[in-house]
């Protein structure tokens, strides 16, 4: 799966336009010979939030093209990527000492009494093996 992701993200001309838009255009950036090394290098760069957001949205775009025959414009992807970058920055704020500040957040259910089900799942490299999990919370208004 990683090889497919990196191949699409590095070799596709449409994807390259996204990277260029966010100034990932140095000469060795598209030398994707070892996918895991390329991902590690991108995550260690000063602009790791931008890197993560571009990888996520280009991967999501690729899935939409393959499974839903839906193509997004470059402007739509840039907008989504910028939104995710801001979200990541807000979630992982760094204080003046360089330490990550903890942020405590709470979901607002507008004071309704209800039960909330949050679920997530994944399938890593196999269509027959998958994992999932869920959490039920009772919110009293």
Secondary structure, DSSP 4 states (H G I P E B T S, - for coil): -HHHHHHHHHH-HHHHHHHHHTT---TTTT--SSHHHHHHHHHHSTTHHHHHHHHHHHHHHHHHHHHH-----HHHHHHHHHHHHHHHHHHT-B-TTSPBPP-------TT--EEEEEEEEE--S-SS--EEEEEEEEE--
